[in-house]
Amino acid sequence: MSKKIGFIPLRKNSKGIPNKNKKKMVGRPLFCWVLSEAIFSELDEVYVFTNDTEIIDFINKEYHWTSKVKTLLREEINANDTASTESALIEFSEKINQDYELLCLLQATSPLTTSKDINNAINKIKNDGFDSVLSVVKTHRFTWNLDGTAQNYDVFNRPRRQDFDGLLIENGAIYITKKEAFLSSKNRVSGNIGLIEMPEDTLVELDSLTDWLIVENLLTERLKKAKKTQRIEYLVLDVDGVFTDGGIYYNAEGELAKKFDMRDGMGLEILRENKVVVVVLTAENSALVAQRMKKLNIQNTFLGVKDKYSFLQQFLVSNKSSIGAVAYIGDDVNDLANLCNAGWSFAPNNATNAVKPHVDMVLNQDSANGAIREACEFILKYNKRYESV
């Protein structure tokens, strides 16, 4: 089996959208979208190649649960405004001693790329005899020359959309090449080039904040459309703003106290008795939270998780389950991707306005004031319909 390497180049600075690669899209750093899809694709390894040490530190900490992701420091000369992606590819290839058979360039600015798209590209080059493959979008647009003449249709015989073959346009998402072709051409695609089609909405480029809003909305809606409901097997909860009221009490030594609601603990206990696994997933790494979850006997407690979306995906894969079996309670944007995608999603009544429009149910109760208990009671009633199945 040939070694298939994913390559995600990131630069530290961006002029069009400041800090674009680290800017949160649906609650996650932009680059995390294509990275997590690459992780769950047929690629053997995925390298993030960047001159941003913050990103390297984030990845090394956040993706400890997979050996597939690696980071490599990018030379500044190949990360400035004038440097080409090809120069980064050449540098990377040399740094790993050309240890690959297939090299797959993935662009972080294409967050709508899916693992299925990546696998399509891999299979196209492996099975159909191409030297390289790139992703395109079919668009039914009419194009014109500067001299006022049409390029791709007869203005006196305007075709209907269904009768028009359309145009294939590079969307800049995926490029994959065999090692021999790349070493010979020093180019991302060369030789006998194949194409894979991606949906038309993947053509939007992230050059402005307006583009950002468009793509973020497309991504949010895609997550929602992928929802599948079934019996709830897992209840996944954030902590601050879900278990607690979001407030933290400090003294000179640091974190002193958080407020929890005892009724929530009883609701979770009843839920576990009815074969629903409780999972706590929080970005904070708090000794107080760890102590409280130990008291509640919640064994699946994961602290310090920033990229909750990919972590939950991996958790479900390892437990041979799916996101449709999950009920999720969150209160802020770092939960948004999971809230949009979970089988059932809830927000406490005092959650942020950023998440309320995207959940299936805004609870009547506030966090630390019965919100979790209310969700538990809903889940128990909801699961009753599956008891006879």
NORBELVEN-V197202 format. One record per helix or strand of 2 or more residues. SS is the DSSP state (alpha for helix, beta for strand). FROM is the first residue (numbers start at 1). LEN is the number of residues. Records with the same first field share a line. If there is no record, write none. Layout:
SS = FROM-LEN  FROM-LEN
This chain:
beta = 4-7  24-2  28-2  45-6  69-5  102-5  132-8  167-12  193-6  234-4  249-3  254-4  277-5  300-3  326-4  344-4  361-2
alpha = 20-3  30-10  53-10  76-3  85-11  115-13  161-3  179-7  200-4  209-17  262-12  287-9  308-11  323-3  333-9  353-4  371-16
